[in-house]
């Protein structure tokens, strides 16, 4: 999970916090149903804060985090083996103090925060270096996606966020759903352009 999402740009295109939460639910449901179907199964979540800045924070961002933490405690109790917050800036402790009340006790204990210098060693406690992407200090590389924008190819060519087989599979699944319901959700070219603008604001 990355913080390189422009919440202000999304809201300017009509995406409110509740819609962001619905997307978060969709992603979680896909992960648990497709990759961790065992109801007792757990996952390790990695939240990358390298794109976070004080200027980029907003009340909308804090509202989203607060609602997401409440959601995790209510609907996914004990499903996280660990929530690793990596590349955390110095000021993150202040932000966490504002939203931590929304987290249940289990989630609070599962959540661990690491600075940029601490992140790789922390990841190695839970993940083999061969399974850690190169962008986080490991040795796992992914090839560039077919049709990737050349201007951003260097940035994304080994990124787990853009080119891992799991991300590609989830994207293909989402595209199938969009295509199958296209008549219902995309009634004009203007609607298509709006969805494209939302995608850019979301960092894709």
C-alpha positions as CSV (number, residue, x, y, z in Angstrom):
1,X,0.0,0.0,0.0
2,X,1.4,3.4,-1.0
3,X,0.7,6.9,0.2
4,X,1.3,8.3,-3.2
5,X,-2.4,9.0,-3.7
6,X,-3.6,12.5,-4.2
7,X,-6.7,12.7,-2.0
8,X,-7.4,16.3,-3.0
9,X,-7.3,15.4,-6.7
10,X,-9.6,12.5,-6.2
11,X,-12.2,14.5,-4.3
12,X,-12.0,17.2,-7.0
13,X,-13.2,14.5,-9.4
14,X,-16.1,13.5,-7.1
15,X,-14.5,10.7,-5.1
16,X,-15.4,11.1,-1.5
17,X,-14.0,9.3,1.5
18,X,-16.8,6.7,1.5
19,X,-16.0,5.8,-2.1
20,X,-12.3,5.4,-1.1
21,X,-13.4,3.1,1.7
22,X,-15.5,1.1,-0.7
23,X,-12.4,0.6,-2.9
24,X,-10.4,-0.4,0.2
25,X,-13.1,-3.0,1.1
26,X,-13.1,-4.3,-2.5
27,X,-9.3,-4.7,-2.4
28,X,-9.4,-6.5,1.0
29,X,-12.2,-8.8,-0.1
30,X,-10.3,-9.7,-3.3
31,X,-7.1,-10.4,-1.3
32,X,-8.8,-12.6,1.3
33,X,-11.1,-14.5,-1.1
34,X,-8.5,-15.1,-3.8
35,X,-5.2,-15.4,-2.0
36,X,-6.0,-16.1,1.6
37,X,-9.3,-18.1,1.5
38,X,-8.8,-19.8,4.8
39,X,-10.8,-17.8,7.4
40,X,-8.0,-18.4,9.9
41,X,-5.4,-17.2,7.4
42,X,-3.4,-14.0,8.0
43,X,-1.5,-11.6,5.9
44,X,1.4,-9.2,6.3
45,X,0.5,-5.7,5.2
46,X,3.2,-3.2,4.2
47,X,2.3,0.4,4.1
48,X,4.9,2.6,2.4
49,X,4.9,6.2,3.7
50,X,7.7,7.4,1.4
51,X,5.3,9.7,-0.5
52,X,3.8,11.2,2.7
53,X,4.4,14.9,3.4
54,X,2.9,17.4,5.8
55,X,1.7,19.5,2.9
56,X,0.0,16.5,1.3
57,X,-2.0,15.6,4.5
58,X,-5.5,16.8,4.8
59,X,-8.6,16.2,7.0
60,X,-9.8,13.8,4.2
61,X,-6.7,11.7,4.5
62,X,-7.1,11.5,8.3
63,X,-10.8,10.6,7.9
64,X,-9.9,7.8,5.5
65,X,-7.2,6.4,7.8
66,X,-9.6,6.6,10.8
67,X,-12.4,4.8,8.9
68,X,-10.1,2.2,7.5
69,X,-8.8,1.3,11.0
70,X,-12.4,1.1,12.3
71,X,-13.2,-1.2,9.4
72,X,-10.3,-3.5,10.0
73,X,-11.2,-4.0,13.6
74,X,-14.9,-4.6,12.8
75,X,-14.7,-6.9,9.8
76,X,-11.1,-8.3,9.6
77,X,-10.3,-9.0,13.3
78,X,-7.0,-10.9,13.7
79,X,-6.5,-11.3,10.0
80,X,-3.2,-9.2,10.1
81,X,-0.1,-11.1,11.2
82,X,1.6,-7.7,11.1
83,X,1.0,-4.3,9.6
84,X,4.4,-2.8,8.8
85,X,4.6,0.9,8.2
86,X,7.8,1.6,6.4
87,X,9.7,4.7,5.4
88,X,7.8,6.7,8.0
89,X,8.7,10.3,8.3
90,X,9.5,11.9,11.6
91,X,6.2,13.6,11.9
92,X,4.2,10.4,11.5
93,X,4.0,9.9,15.3
94,X,1.9,13.1,15.4
95,X,-0.5,11.8,12.8
96,X,-0.8,8.4,14.5
97,X,-1.7,10.1,17.8
98,X,-4.7,11.7,15.9
99,X,-6.1,8.5,14.5
100,X,-4.9,5.6,16.7
101,X,-8.1,5.7,18.8
102,X,-10.0,4.2,15.8
103,X,-7.9,1.0,15.9
104,X,-8.9,-2.0,18.0
105,X,-6.4,-3.4,20.5
106,X,-5.3,-6.3,18.2
107,X,-4.7,-3.9,15.2
108,X,-2.7,-1.5,17.4
109,X,-0.5,-4.3,18.6
110,X,0.0,-5.6,15.0
111,X,1.0,-2.2,13.7
112,X,4.7,-1.5,13.7
113,X,6.3,1.8,12.5
114,X,9.8,2.0,11.0
115,X,11.9,4.9,9.6
116,X,13.5,4.7,6.2
117,X,16.8,3.4,7.8
118,X,15.0,0.7,9.7
119,X,12.6,-0.5,7.1
120,X,14.7,-3.2,5.2
121,X,15.8,-4.9,8.4
122,X,12.3,-4.8,9.7
123,X,10.9,-6.4,6.5
124,X,13.6,-9.2,6.8
125,X,12.1,-10.2,10.1
126,X,8.9,-11.3,8.3
127,X,9.9,-11.8,4.7
128,X,12.8,-13.6,3.0
129,X,15.1,-11.0,1.2
130,X,14.5,-13.0,-2.1
131,X,10.8,-12.1,-1.7
132,X,11.4,-8.4,-0.9
133,X,11.2,-6.2,-4.0
134,X,14.4,-4.4,-5.0
135,X,12.7,-1.0,-4.3
136,X,12.7,-2.0,-0.6
137,X,16.3,-3.4,-0.5
138,X,15.5,-7.0,-1.4
139,X,16.5,-8.9,-4.6
140,X,13.0,-9.6,-6.1
141,X,12.6,-8.0,-9.5
142,X,9.6,-7.7,-11.8
143,X,9.8,-6.9,-15.5
144,X,8.2,-3.9,-17.1
145,X,4.5,-4.3,-17.9
146,X,3.6,-4.5,-21.6
147,X,2.3,-1.2,-22.8
148,X,3.7,0.7,-19.9
149,X,4.0,4.5,-20.4
150,X,7.6,5.0,-21.5
151,X,8.0,8.2,-19.5
152,X,7.4,6.3,-16.2
153,X,8.8,3.0,-17.3
154,X,12.1,3.4,-15.4
155,X,10.2,4.4,-12.2
156,X,7.8,1.4,-12.4
157,X,9.8,-1.4,-14.2
158,X,10.6,-3.4,-11.1
159,X,7.9,-1.9,-8.8
160,X,5.8,-4.5,-6.9
161,X,3.0,-1.9,-7.0
162,X,2.8,-1.9,-10.8
163,X,4.3,-5.1,-12.2
164,X,3.9,-8.0,-9.8
165,X,1.8,-10.9,-11.1
166,X,-0.6,-10.3,-8.1
167,X,-1.2,-6.7,-9.1
168,X,-1.7,-7.6,-12.7
169,X,-4.2,-10.3,-11.8
170,X,-6.2,-8.0,-9.6
171,X,-6.1,-5.3,-12.3
172,X,-7.4,-7.8,-14.9
173,X,-10.2,-8.9,-12.5
174,X,-11.2,-5.2,-11.9
175,X,-11.2,-4.6,-15.7
176,X,-13.4,-7.6,-16.3
177,X,-15.9,-6.2,-13.8
178,X,-15.8,-2.8,-15.3
179,X,-16.3,-4.1,-18.8
180,X,-19.2,-6.4,-17.8
181,X,-21.0,-3.5,-16.2
182,X,-19.9,-0.8,-18.6
183,X,-23.4,0.1,-19.7
184,X,-24.4,0.8,-16.1
185,X,-21.5,2.8,-15.0
186,X,-20.1,4.5,-18.1
187,X,-22.8,6.0,-20.1
188,X,-20.8,8.6,-22.1
189,X,-17.4,9.7,-23.1
190,X,-17.4,12.3,-20.3
191,X,-17.8,9.5,-17.8
192,X,-14.8,7.7,-19.4
193,X,-12.7,10.8,-19.1
194,X,-13.8,11.2,-15.5
195,X,-12.7,7.7,-14.7
196,X,-9.4,8.3,-16.4
197,X,-8.8,11.5,-14.3
198,X,-9.6,9.5,-11.2
199,X,-7.1,6.9,-12.2
200,X,-4.3,9.5,-12.6
201,X,-5.2,11.0,-9.2
202,X,-5.0,7.6,-7.6
203,X,-1.4,7.2,-8.8
204,X,-2.0,4.7,-11.6
